[in-house]
Amino acid sequence: MNIDVSDDASTWTSVVTSWTVNTPDAWVEKTFSEVTGRYVRLYMINCSRPFCNIRDYSVQTRIVNPPAISVTPASLSFGNVNIGLSSYLDFTIQNTGGGTLSGSVTGLAAPFSCTSGCSYNLSGGASQTATIQFSPTSAGSFSDTADFSGGGGVSRVASGTGVTVVSTCQNHNVSGWAWAGAPQSVSPQKLGLGWASFSCKNLNTGANYGVDIEADGNLVGYAYYDMNDPNTGINEIGWIDFNPSLSGRPGAPNSTAKVDLDGNVCGSVGCVYGWARAVGYGDGWDGWIKLRKDSTDGGANYGVYIDTDDGEFHGWAWGGDVMGWISFNCDNQGTSCGVTNDHKVQTNFSFSSAPVVSDFRRDSTSYCTSIQKKGHIDFSWLYTGDNPQAEYKIDIAPNPGFGGGVIQEFTIAQSVAPGSRGTSGVDVVPLPTVGQKLRILMVFGRMIGLAP
């Protein structure tokens, strides 16, 4: 048996087909999906005796728990969103009735749009989210209406304000991006893959943050990371502190992040060593990031270093099972950088070449006499370096080898331009005794040159 429904008795819609009825002298009931119509007809197909002889029948219709739509919240307010950026909020759609709630989200126009969950087929009690995006391209207040069809339909308003970016971002001498990629097989894994930004100038928006190399080589400040947790699909954000407390560090060295400026630690200027730490550590992760393998460590060799010619960082740091290997330059993979893997950290810190004092001359007018009760020396020198000389020192020691320590030390400020000769004359009072030795030290930047 088939059942058709029509609103005008002319055009019929089939709602039940091939329904088998084999119970004689009884009322039977058939349920079908909600449909609009004023006329119902029944007709038999493939009928065999004795059931073809229907002499008495009645049709009754009733609605059996139709689908109903509920959308929460009543409205979305995105608040202030910077021009050129996007914000996302969700509506929750639920079928609070029966049957199947079928429909879609329509009606939104730029700067609003529905980005996911925009169509739905929900059984009774089921729900899903529809994500609405607000992406202002100009300043001002905006609002629009999202229409949800099915189950009677409802409408909801989304509103937001586009604002001009007010950035407090300042310059930092380290910038660029690093890439972290934890091994997917490690469990539990908190973050996984993602970017770490070393300066707010990378996007030139938002709050001030960044990393700097100080004059003594200390790396200070914070990098910002935005990484995806492969276990949940959720992006987690946080900060990497390059000058953390070293309490609880998992091993050597006993140092926060530093750059070797004179080659005494790593054997070459520009190598990076020590510890950084992700501020958002927890849930079994200690957050420590090691910038260079220590001599006491096992495993693969690794480390970060800076090319002092162009300021680019290279190499790898180790962020444990959570962040895994952290790449500071896309050329670490041994291939040329491209659109999909173009990343590097760089600095404009000045790695000055070591200054040199040469051609030291002591004038013939120098003397040391008991008659005048003072020592006097006139001298000159040739200075070579990237930056001007700042000062020099004079030491007096009890013996020519200076093995017994320094009796007196004097610092004299004197600026000498690179490539120029410096000249000076000094009196030493009281007069050094017999056997004592006078030493002149040229001091500039971090280097000290000895003049005999």
C-alpha positions as a Python dict, from the first residue, in 0.01 Angstrom:
ca = {
    (1, 'M'): (0, 0, 0),
    (2, 'N'): (111, 358, -73),
    (3, 'I'): (5, 675, 107),
    (4, 'D'): (9, 1011, -70),
    (5, 'V'): (-54, 1362, 63),
    (6, 'S'): (-170, 1668, -129),
    (7, 'D'): (-263, 2024, -47),
    (8, 'D'): (-488, 2068, -352),
    (9, 'A'): (-592, 1712, -447),
    (10, 'S'): (-408, 1763, -772),
    (11, 'T'): (-37, 1735, -696),
    (12, 'W'): (46, 1443, -470),
    (13, 'T'): (353, 1367, -261),
    (14, 'S'): (422, 1008, -170),
    (15, 'V'): (500, 975, 201),
    (16, 'V'): (472, 596, 239),
    (17, 'T'): (552, 340, -30),
    (18, 'S'): (526, -36, -40),
    (19, 'W'): (369, -65, 303),
    (20, 'T'): (269, -423, 365),
    (21, 'V'): (-63, -471, 548),
    (22, 'N'): (-154, -831, 628),
    (23, 'T'): (-379, -801, 936),
    (24, 'P'): (-744, -842, 843),
    (25, 'D'): (-1035, -679, 1027),
    (26, 'A'): (-807, -452, 1231),
    (27, 'W'): (-691, -96, 1250),
    (28, 'V'): (-324, -41, 1165),
    (29, 'E'): (-109, 268, 1212),
    (30, 'K'): (176, 406, 999),
    (31, 'T'): (409, 688, 1106),
    (32, 'F'): (585, 909, 852),
    (33, 'S'): (783, 1234, 850),
    (34, 'E'): (615, 1571, 893),
    (35, 'V'): (449, 1695, 573),
    (36, 'T'): (202, 1972, 483),
    (37, 'G'): (-129, 1877, 315),
    (38, 'R'): (-510, 1867, 341),
    (39, 'Y'): (-578, 1544, 149),
    (40, 'V'): (-463, 1189, 208),
    (41, 'R'): (-514, 898, -29),
    (42, 'L'): (-441, 528, 4),
    (43, 'Y'): (-406, 290, -284),
    (44, 'M'): (-316, -73, -306),
    (45, 'I'): (-37, -225, -508),
    (46, 'N'): (55, -590, -559),
    (47, 'C'): (-263, -692, -380),
    (48, 'S'): (-384, -1050, -356),
    (49, 'R'): (-709, -1188, -219),
    (50, 'P'): (-869, -1173, 30),
    (51, 'F'): (-708, -842, 138),
    (52, 'C'): (-795, -646, -175),
    (53, 'N'): (-1153, -615, -63),
    (54, 'I'): (-1141, -319, 175),
    (55, 'R'): (-1498, -222, 251),
    (56, 'D'): (-1446, 0, 556),
    (57, 'Y'): (-1153, 227, 627),
    (58, 'S'): (-1081, 549, 811),
    (59, 'V'): (-783, 784, 801),
    (60, 'Q'): (-667, 973, 1107),
    (61, 'T'): (-358, 1193, 1115),
    (62, 'R'): (-167, 1338, 1407),
    (63, 'I'): (171, 1502, 1460),
    (64, 'V'): (414, 1279, 1650),
    (65, 'N'): (678, 1496, 1828),
    (66, 'P'): (799, 1712, 1536),
    (67, 'P'): (1151, 1863, 1534),
    (68, 'A'): (1200, 2193, 1712),
    (69, 'I'): (1499, 2428, 1698),
    (70, 'S'): (1678, 2596, 1986),
    (71, 'V'): (1974, 2833, 1928),
    (72, 'T'): (2181, 2971, 2215),
    (73, 'P'): (2296, 3225, 2318),
    (74, 'A'): (2033, 3480, 2227),
    (75, 'S'): (2302, 3695, 2058),
    (76, 'L'): (2677, 3717, 2002),
    (77, 'S'): (2883, 4022, 2096),
    (78, 'F'): (3240, 4021, 1966),
    (79, 'G'): (3334, 4346, 2140),
    (80, 'N'): (3635, 4534, 2001),
    (81, 'V'): (3837, 4356, 1732),
    (82, 'N'): (4144, 4508, 1569),
    (83, 'I'): (4105, 4595, 1201),
    (84, 'G'): (4261, 4323, 990),
    (85, 'L'): (4223, 4054, 1256),
    (86, 'S'): (3944, 3801, 1319),
    (87, 'S'): (3748, 3681, 1618),
    (88, 'Y'): (3533, 3367, 1645),
    (89, 'L'): (3227, 3286, 1860),
    (90, 'D'): (2981, 2995, 1853),
    (91, 'F'): (2605, 2947, 1845),
    (92, 'T'): (2479, 2611, 1972),
    (93, 'I'): (2195, 2458, 1765),
    (94, 'Q'): (1982, 2183, 1924),
    (95, 'N'): (1683, 1977, 1814),
    (96, 'T'): (1461, 1995, 2120),
    (97, 'G'): (1183, 1795, 1949),
    (98, 'G'): (1174, 1467, 1761),
    (99, 'G'): (1231, 1354, 1408),
    (100, 'T'): (1519, 1514, 1222),
    (101, 'L'): (1595, 1886, 1236),
    (102, 'S'): (1739, 1987, 899),
    (103, 'G'): (1846, 2339, 814),
    (104, 'S'): (2125, 2588, 756),
    (105, 'V'): (2262, 2923, 874),
    (106, 'T'): (2205, 3207, 626),
    (107, 'G'): (2170, 3583, 615),
    (108, 'L'): (2516, 3694, 727),
    (109, 'A'): (2723, 3936, 521),
    (110, 'A'): (3073, 4078, 565),
    (111, 'P'): (3232, 4144, 806),
    (112, 'F'): (3038, 3847, 952),
    (113, 'S'): (3034, 3493, 815),
    (114, 'C'): (2956, 3138, 921),
    (115, 'T'): (3275, 2932, 896),
    (116, 'S'): (3177, 2587, 1025),
    (117, 'G'): (2868, 2397, 1133),
    (118, 'C'): (2662, 2605, 893),
    (119, 'S'): (2426, 2321, 792),
    (120, 'Y'): (2278, 2057, 1018),
    (121, 'N'): (2074, 1737, 1034),
    (122, 'L'): (2004, 1670, 1399),
    (123, 'S'): (1805, 1388, 1552),
    (124, 'G'): (1595, 1451, 1862),
    (125, 'G'): (1809, 1592, 2147),
    (126, 'A'): (2124, 1625, 1933),
    (127, 'S'): (2317, 1952, 1902),
    (128, 'Q'): (2610, 2111, 1720),
    (129, 'T'): (2791, 2444, 1710),
    (130, 'A'): (2795, 2696, 1428),
    (131, 'T'): (3106, 2917, 1432),
    (132, 'I'): (3059, 3282, 1340),
    (133, 'Q'): (3359, 3489, 1229),
    (134, 'F'): (3391, 3867, 1269),
    (135, 'S'): (3667, 4021, 1052),
    (136, 'P'): (3640, 4401, 1041),
    (137, 'T'): (3826, 4582, 763),
    (138, 'S'): (3731, 4930, 882),
    (139, 'A'): (3658, 5107, 1208),
    (140, 'G'): (3301, 5124, 1337),
    (141, 'S'): (3016, 4923, 1485),
    (142, 'F'): (2863, 4634, 1291),
    (143, 'S'): (2567, 4400, 1341),
    (144, 'D'): (2387, 4140, 1131),
    (145, 'T'): (2125, 3869, 1169),
    (146, 'A'): (2188, 3497, 1133),
    (147, 'D'): (1884, 3299, 1024),
    (148, 'F'): (1850, 2933, 1134),
    (149, 'S'): (1602, 2731, 929),
    (150, 'G'): (1409, 2415, 1021),
    (151, 'G'): (1192, 2335, 1322),
    (152, 'G'): (1008, 2664, 1293),
    (153, 'G'): (1327, 2866, 1240),
    (154, 'V'): (1485, 3135, 1459),
    (155, 'S'): (1707, 3439, 1408),
    (156, 'R'): (1998, 3560, 1616),
    (157, 'V'): (2196, 3887, 1608),
    (158, 'A'): (2578, 3911, 1592),
    (159, 'S'): (2751, 4242, 1667),
    (160, 'G'): (3103, 4377, 1700),
    (161, 'T'): (3321, 4685, 1665),
    (162, 'G'): (3622, 4728, 1440),
    (163, 'V'): (3893, 4934, 1607),
    (164, 'T'): (4221, 5080, 1489),
    (165, 'V'): (4518, 4889, 1625),
    (166, 'V'): (4686, 5067, 1914),
    (167, 'S'): (5018, 4892, 1949),
    (168, 'T'): (5255, 4927, 2243),
    (169, 'C'): (5510, 4714, 2059),
    (170, 'Q'): (5870, 4834, 2092),
    (171, 'N'): (6189, 4745, 1909),
    (172, 'H'): (6391, 4444, 2025),
    (173, 'N'): (6726, 4335, 1887),
    (174, 'V'): (6605, 3977, 1829),
    (175, 'S'): (6315, 3906, 1592),
    (176, 'G'): (6169, 3640, 1365),
    (177, 'W'): (6015, 3297, 1412),
    (178, 'A'): (6119, 2954, 1537),
    (179, 'W'): (5932, 2631, 1464),
    (180, 'A'): (5866, 2359, 1722),
    (181, 'G'): (5774, 2004, 1627),
    (182, 'A'): (5737, 1740, 1896),
    (183, 'P'): (5746, 1374, 1784),
    (184, 'Q'): (5388, 1259, 1732),
    (185, 'S'): (5455, 917, 1888),
    (186, 'V'): (5534, 1058, 2232),
    (187, 'S'): (5259, 1038, 2493),
    (188, 'P'): (5139, 1237, 2674),
    (189, 'Q'): (5204, 1528, 2440),
    (190, 'K'): (5086, 1876, 2533),
    (191, 'L'): (5161, 2105, 2241),
    (192, 'G'): (5303, 1951, 1928),
    (193, 'L'): (5360, 2169, 1623),
    (194, 'G'): (5360, 2545, 1602),
    (195, 'W'): (5532, 2881, 1581),
    (196, 'A'): (5726, 3083, 1837),
    (197, 'S'): (5753, 3457, 1774),
    (198, 'F'): (6059, 3636, 1914),
    (199, 'S'): (5929, 3992, 1875),
    (200, 'C'): (5598, 4175, 1860),
    (201, 'K'): (5748, 4354, 1558),
    (202, 'N'): (5693, 4036, 1357),
    (203, 'L'): (5331, 4147, 1316),
    (204, 'N'): (5370, 4499, 1459),
    (205, 'T'): (5049, 4463, 1655),
    (206, 'G'): (4940, 4412, 2012),
    (207, 'A'): (5124, 4424, 2340),
    (208, 'N'): (5498, 4471, 2377),
    (209, 'Y'): (5704, 4153, 2399),
    (210, 'G'): (6033, 4031, 2260),
    (211, 'V'): (6381, 3894, 2323),
    (212, 'D'): (6704, 4095, 2347),
    (213, 'I'): (7075, 4021, 2365),
    (214, 'E'): (7227, 4241, 2634),
    (215, 'A'): (7578, 4385, 2625),
    (216, 'D'): (7708, 4103, 2847),
    (217, 'G'): (7553, 3835, 2624),
    (218, 'N'): (7249, 3757, 2838),
    (219, 'L'): (6935, 3665, 2642),
    (220, 'V'): (6638, 3824, 2819),
    (221, 'G'): (6269, 3871, 2755),
    (222, 'Y'): (5989, 3651, 2625),
    (223, 'A'): (5894, 3476, 2301),
    (224, 'Y'): (5528, 3401, 2229),
    (225, 'Y'): (5415, 3059, 2110),
    (226, 'D'): (5092, 2945, 1947),
    (227, 'M'): (5094, 2569, 1903),
    (228, 'N'): (4843, 2296, 1823),
    (229, 'D'): (4782, 2004, 2058),
    (230, 'P'): (4737, 1701, 1830),
    (231, 'N'): (4551, 1518, 2107),
    (232, 'T'): (4271, 1776, 2126),
    (233, 'G'): (4308, 1985, 1811),
    (234, 'I'): (4312, 2295, 2035),
    (235, 'N'): (4567, 2572, 1993),
    (236, 'E'): (4752, 2654, 2314),
    (237, 'I'): (4933, 2982, 2362),
    (238, 'G'): (5192, 3097, 2611),
    (239, 'W'): (5532, 3253, 2672),
    (240, 'I'): (5893, 3133, 2671),
    (241, 'D'): (6107, 3304, 2935),
    (242, 'F'): (6474, 3337, 2840),
    (243, 'N'): (6581, 3448, 3188),
    (244, 'P'): (6399, 3200, 3415),
    (245, 'S'): (6477, 3098, 3770),
    (246, 'L'): (6710, 2799, 3747),
    (247, 'S'): (6554, 2623, 4043),
    (248, 'G'): (6455, 2271, 3943),
    (249, 'R'): (6644, 2269, 3615),
    (250, 'P'): (6698, 1910, 3496),
    (251, 'G'): (7077, 1932, 3453),
    (252, 'A'): (7379, 2134, 3346),
    (253, 'P'): (7461, 2407, 3275),
    (254, 'N'): (7380, 2635, 3566),
    (255, 'S'): (7299, 2923, 3335),
    (256, 'T'): (7005, 3102, 3183),
    (257, 'A'): (7014, 3165, 2808),
    (258, 'K'): (7333, 3341, 2698),
    (259, 'V'): (7534, 3423, 2386),
    (260, 'D'): (7909, 3355, 2399),
    (261, 'L'): (8060, 3693, 2307),
    (262, 'D'): (8429, 3605, 2334),
    (263, 'G'): (8445, 3233, 2254),
    (264, 'N'): (8543, 3128, 2606),
    (265, 'V'): (8244, 2898, 2661),
    (266, 'C'): (8186, 2727, 2328),
    (267, 'G'): (8514, 2800, 2153),
    (268, 'S'): (8352, 3040, 1905),
    (269, 'V'): (8179, 3376, 1927),
    (270, 'G'): (7802, 3362, 1875),
    (271, 'C'): (7714, 3022, 2019),
    (272, 'V'): (7399, 3015, 2233),
    (273, 'Y'): (7376, 2805, 2549),
    (274, 'G'): (7187, 2769, 2877),
    (275, 'W'): (6820, 2728, 2963),
    (276, 'A'): (6490, 2891, 2865),
    (277, 'R'): (6154, 2785, 3003),
    (278, 'A'): (5795, 2787, 2879),
    (279, 'V'): (5586, 2972, 3137),
    (280, 'G'): (5282, 2749, 3077),
    (281, 'Y'): (5448, 2430, 3201),
    (282, 'G'): (5247, 2177, 3399),
    (283, 'D'): (5045, 1858, 3353),
    (284, 'G'): (5364, 1653, 3375),
    (285, 'W'): (5571, 1888, 3158),
    (286, 'D'): (5851, 2085, 3325),
    (287, 'G'): (5874, 2343, 3046),
    (288, 'W'): (6255, 2345, 3020),
    (289, 'I'): (6415, 2424, 2685),
    (290, 'K'): (6787, 2351, 2644),
    (291, 'L'): (6969, 2565, 2390),
    (292, 'R'): (7286, 2355, 2360),
    (293, 'K'): (7389, 2003, 2448),
    (294, 'D'): (7611, 1989, 2755),
    (295, 'S'): (7929, 1782, 2762),
    (296, 'T'): (7769, 1561, 3029),
    (297, 'D'): (7461, 1483, 2813),
    (298, 'G'): (7413, 1174, 2605),
    (299, 'G'): (7234, 1148, 2275),
    (300, 'A'): (7254, 1352, 1959),
    (301, 'N'): (7465, 1664, 1939),
    (302, 'Y'): (7270, 1988, 1902),
    (303, 'G'): (7290, 2358, 1972),
    (304, 'V'): (7195, 2706, 1860),
    (305, 'Y'): (7446, 2954, 1723),
    (306, 'I'): (7443, 3298, 1560),
    (307, 'D'): (7624, 3384, 1239),
    (308, 'T'): (7799, 3703, 1353),
    (309, 'D'): (7824, 3829, 994),
    (310, 'D'): (7450, 3847, 919),
    (311, 'G'): (7294, 3797, 1264),
    (312, 'E'): (7093, 3487, 1169),
    (313, 'F'): (7035, 3214, 1429),
    (314, 'H'): (7091, 2854, 1319),
    (315, 'G'): (7061, 2511, 1477),
    (316, 'W'): (6825, 2337, 1715),
    (317, 'A'): (6716, 2356, 2078),
    (318, 'W'): (6548, 2071, 2265),
    (319, 'G'): (6211, 2130, 2433),
    (320, 'G'): (6157, 1779, 2565),
    (321, 'D'): (5876, 1547, 2463),
    (322, 'V'): (5632, 1838, 2451),
    (323, 'M'): (5786, 2091, 2213),
    (324, 'G'): (6044, 1851, 2076),
    (325, 'W'): (6312, 1993, 1847),
    (326, 'I'): (6290, 2370, 1805),
    (327, 'S'): (6436, 2496, 1477),
    (328, 'F'): (6580, 2848, 1467),
    (329, 'N'): (6627, 2857, 1088),
    (330, 'C'): (6453, 2687, 798),
    (331, 'D'): (6791, 2598, 647),
    (332, 'N'): (6847, 2348, 931),
    (333, 'Q'): (6680, 2083, 716),
    (334, 'G'): (6958, 2116, 460),
    (335, 'T'): (6724, 2247, 190),
    (336, 'S'): (6654, 2593, 64),
    (337, 'C'): (6382, 2782, 248),
    (338, 'G'): (6050, 2814, 70),
    (339, 'V'): (5703, 2953, 114),
    (340, 'T'): (5584, 2676, 344),
    (341, 'N'): (5896, 2649, 560),
    (342, 'D'): (6035, 3002, 561),
    (343, 'H'): (6133, 3079, 920),
    (344, 'K'): (6435, 3211, 1107),
    (345, 'V'): (6535, 3403, 1418),
    (346, 'Q'): (6776, 3691, 1367),
    (347, 'T'): (6939, 3976, 1557),
    (348, 'N'): (7086, 4317, 1485),
    (349, 'F'): (7312, 4292, 1790),
    (350, 'S'): (7659, 4421, 1705),
    (351, 'F'): (7931, 4158, 1740),
    (352, 'S'): (8230, 4395, 1746),
    (353, 'S'): (8568, 4264, 1641),
    (354, 'A'): (8828, 4254, 1916),
    (355, 'P'): (9002, 4594, 1953),
    (356, 'V'): (9381, 4610, 1933),
    (357, 'V'): (9645, 4839, 2083),
    (358, 'S'): (9975, 4845, 1897),
    (359, 'D'): (10286, 5056, 1848),
    (360, 'F'): (10302, 5151, 2215),
    (361, 'R'): (10565, 5422, 2273),
    (362, 'R'): (10712, 5562, 2595),
    (363, 'D'): (10853, 5913, 2559),
    (364, 'S'): (11211, 5992, 2661),
    (365, 'T'): (11081, 6257, 2899),
    (366, 'S'): (10949, 5989, 3133),
    (367, 'Y'): (11123, 5976, 3469),
    (368, 'C'): (11106, 5843, 3819),
    (369, 'T'): (11301, 6064, 4064),
    (370, 'S'): (11324, 6101, 4437),
    (371, 'I'): (11396, 6469, 4399),
    (372, 'Q'): (11049, 6550, 4269),
    (373, 'K'): (10897, 6268, 4480),
    (374, 'K'): (10684, 6141, 4193),
    (375, 'G'): (10696, 5923, 3884),
    (376, 'H'): (10604, 6060, 3545),
    (377, 'I'): (10545, 5886, 3214),
    (378, 'D'): (10451, 6017, 2869),
    (379, 'F'): (10326, 5758, 2623),
    (380, 'S'): (10123, 5703, 2307),
    (381, 'W'): (9961, 5411, 2124),
    (382, 'L'): (9776, 5318, 1805),
    (383, 'Y'): (9417, 5206, 1861),
    (384, 'T'): (9223, 4981, 1618),
    (385, 'G'): (8866, 4862, 1675),
    (386, 'D'): (8500, 4895, 1579),
    (387, 'N'): (8411, 5133, 1860),
    (388, 'P'): (8601, 5418, 2028),
    (389, 'Q'): (8832, 5342, 2319),
    (390, 'A'): (8676, 5443, 2650),
    (391, 'E'): (8960, 5450, 2907),
    (392, 'Y'): (9287, 5300, 3023),
    (393, 'K'): (9429, 5190, 3357),
    (394, 'I'): (9761, 5217, 3533),
    (395, 'D'): (9865, 4946, 3783),
    (396, 'I'): (10158, 4954, 4028),
    (397, 'A'): (10285, 4617, 4150),
    (398, 'P'): (10563, 4517, 4399),
    (399, 'N'): (10767, 4329, 4137),
    (400, 'P'): (10820, 4326, 3761),
    (401, 'G'): (10620, 4003, 3714),
    (402, 'F'): (10311, 4137, 3892),
    (403, 'G'): (10300, 3805, 4073),
    (404, 'G'): (10245, 3969, 4411),
    (405, 'G'): (9929, 4148, 4311),
    (406, 'V'): (9859, 4513, 4244),
    (407, 'I'): (9938, 4780, 4503),
    (408, 'Q'): (9757, 5064, 4335),
    (409, 'E'): (9530, 5097, 4030),
    (410, 'F'): (9420, 5414, 3854),
    (411, 'T'): (9154, 5449, 3583),
    (412, 'I'): (9181, 5736, 3337),
    (413, 'A'): (8897, 5816, 3098),
    (414, 'Q'): (9019, 5889, 2748),
    (415, 'S'): (8836, 5846, 2420),
    (416, 'V'): (9036, 5746, 2113),
    (417, 'A'): (8875, 5707, 1773),
    (418, 'P'): (8940, 5382, 1581),
    (419, 'G'): (9256, 5409, 1370),
    (420, 'S'): (9392, 5702, 1572),
    (421, 'R'): (9683, 5743, 1814),
    (422, 'G'): (9616, 5812, 2176),
    (423, 'T'): (9862, 6022, 2381),
    (424, 'S'): (9881, 6078, 2752),
    (425, 'G'): (10107, 6182, 3031),
    (426, 'V'): (10054, 6090, 3394),
    (427, 'D'): (10218, 6157, 3728),
    (428, 'V'): (10233, 5877, 3984),
    (429, 'V'): (10228, 6003, 4345),
    (430, 'P'): (10364, 5888, 4580),
    (431, 'L'): (10679, 5779, 4401),
    (432, 'P'): (10695, 5401, 4341),
    (433, 'T'): (10970, 5235, 4541),
    (434, 'V'): (11270, 5054, 4398),
    (435, 'G'): (11173, 4728, 4229),
    (436, 'Q'): (10812, 4821, 4177),
    (437, 'K'): (10670, 4800, 3825),
    (438, 'L'): (10422, 5025, 3651),
    (439, 'R'): (10175, 4869, 3403),
    (440, 'I'): (9942, 5045, 3161),
    (441, 'L'): (9617, 4873, 3058),
    (442, 'M'): (9416, 4988, 2757),
    (443, 'V'): (9046, 4930, 2829),
    (444, 'F'): (8781, 4940, 2557),
    (445, 'G'): (8455, 4751, 2539),
    (446, 'R'): (8519, 4402, 2681),
    (447, 'M'): (8885, 4378, 2582),
    (448, 'I'): (9194, 4487, 2773),
    (449, 'G'): (9529, 4536, 2601),
    (450, 'L'): (9853, 4536, 2800),
    (451, 'A'): (10126, 4784, 2727),
    (452, 'P'): (10460, 4684, 2884),
}
